[in-house]
């Protein structure tokens, strides 16, 4: 029986190639671009909506909704991803550009509003951006409260979480001065998307109750 032998001369070039490969891997680390609102087609997540009694925070009602990325739509020359619920009803349209995530019917905006920025992952803690709307009668202010945070939702610990507070103002009292009305909360986890949302009674469109929306663990 013959035994295969590799000469030292043959090993020399192979060794050099292997060393160069290992060096190139260590010298050039692979970087992954953060994504706090994944928009790949057919990507889906299930959420639990809980309506809480405003007075004692007991649960009034609970139901689940599944959101699915269902392809592209073109609006004013810009391409957005459609996000529909399990019944095929459009919930949001979103697009991603660099560190910025833009929406139209998202959060408390009904129908196709003007495009607005709802998340910018490059903004540091306490950084803000805002929109003056309705001819100066209302304002929406976004405030980054935490970055690289850890947050537990329905028993699952999420890391690299960005927490955003959204403050709503209007001048309906005197028509001139903007007054604070209420705040909502939106938490986004890298590689997962929005994991937690809170709407107070004034924003939840349900008398006497606030609304918690939490992401459910993926089904096994």
JOMOVEN-V6686 format. One record per pair of residues at least 6 apart in sequence whose C-alpha atoms are under 7 Angstrom apart, sorted by sequence separation. I is the first residue (numbers start at 1). J is the second residue. If there is no record, write none. Layout:
BEGIN
[[I,J] [I,J]]
END
This chain:
BEGIN
[[52,58] [53,59] [73,79] [74,80] [84,90] [85,91] [95,101] [96,102] [105,111] [132,138] [133,139] [151,157] [152,158] [171,177] [188,194] [189,195] [201,207] [204,210] [52,59] [53,60] [72,79] [73,80] [83,90] [84,91] [94,101] [95,102] [105,112] [132,139] [150,157] [151,158] [171,178] [187,194] [188,195] [201,208] [204,211] [51,59] [52,60] [72,80] [73,81] [82,90] [83,91] [84,92] [94,102] [95,103] [104,112] [105,113] [131,139] [132,140] [150,158] [151,159] [170,178] [171,179] [187,195] [201,209] [50,59] [51,60] [72,81] [73,82] [83,92] [94,103] [104,113] [131,140] [150,159] [169,178] [170,179] [187,196] [201,210] [51,61] [71,81] [72,82] [82,92] [83,93] [93,103] [104,114] [130,140] [131,141] [149,159] [150,160] [151,161] [169,179] [170,180] [186,196] [187,197] [200,210] [50,61] [51,62] [70,81] [71,82] [82,93] [93,104] [104,115] [130,141] [148,159] [149,160] [150,161] [169,180] [186,197] [199,210] [200,211] [50,62] [69,81] [70,82] [81,93] [82,94] [93,105] [103,115] [104,116] [129,141] [130,142] [148,160] [149,161] [168,180] [169,181] [185,197] [186,198] [199,211] [49,62] [50,63] [69,82] [70,83] [80,93] [81,94] [92,105] [102,115] [103,116] [128,141] [129,142] [147,160] [148,161] [149,162] [168,181] [185,198] [198,211] [199,212] [48,62] [49,63] [69,83] [70,84] [80,94] [81,95] [92,106] [102,116] [103,117] [128,142] [147,161] [148,162] [168,182] [184,198] [198,212] [48,63] [49,64] [68,83] [69,84] [80,95] [102,117] [103,118] [128,143] [147,162] [167,182] [168,183] [184,199] [197,212] [198,213] [48,64] [67,83] [68,84] [79,95] [101,117] [102,118] [127,143] [128,144] [146,162] [147,163] [167,183] [184,200] [197,213] [47,64] [48,65] [67,84] [68,85] [100,117] [101,118] [126,143] [127,144] [146,163] [166,183] [167,184] [196,213] [197,214] [46,64] [47,65] [67,85] [101,119] [126,144] [145,163] [165,183] [166,184] [196,214] [46,65] [47,66] [66,85] [67,86] [100,119] [101,120] [125,144] [126,145] [144,163] [145,164] [165,184] [166,185] [195,214] [196,215] [46,66] [65,85] [66,86] [100,120] [124,144] [125,145] [144,164] [145,165] [165,185] [195,215] [45,66] [46,67] [99,120] [100,121] [125,146] [143,164] [144,165] [164,185] [165,186] [44,66] [45,67] [99,121] [125,147] [142,164] [143,165] [164,186] [44,67] [45,68] [99,122] [142,165] [143,166] [163,186] [164,187] [44,68] [142,166] [163,187] [43,68] [44,69] [141,166] [142,167] [162,187] [163,188] [42,68] [43,69] [140,166] [141,167] [161,187] [162,188] [42,69] [140,167] [141,168] [161,188] [162,189] [41,69] [42,70] [140,168] [161,189] [40,69] [41,70] [139,168] [140,169] [160,189] [161,190] [39,69] [41,71] [139,169] [159,189] [160,190] [138,169] [139,170] [158,189] [138,170] [137,170] [138,171] [137,171] [137,172] [137,175] [39,81] [153,214] [156,217] [153,215] [154,216] [54,201] [36,188] [36,189] [38,191] [36,190] [38,192] [54,208] [35,190] [36,191] [37,192] [38,193] [53,208] [54,209] [34,190] [35,191] [36,192] [37,193] [53,209] [54,210] [34,191] [36,193] [37,194] [52,209] [53,210] [51,209] [52,210] [51,210] [52,211] [51,211] [50,211] [51,212] [49,211] [50,212] [49,212] [50,213] [49,213] [48,213] [49,214] [47,213] [48,214] [47,214] [48,215] [47,215] [48,216] [46,215] [47,216] [46,216]]
END
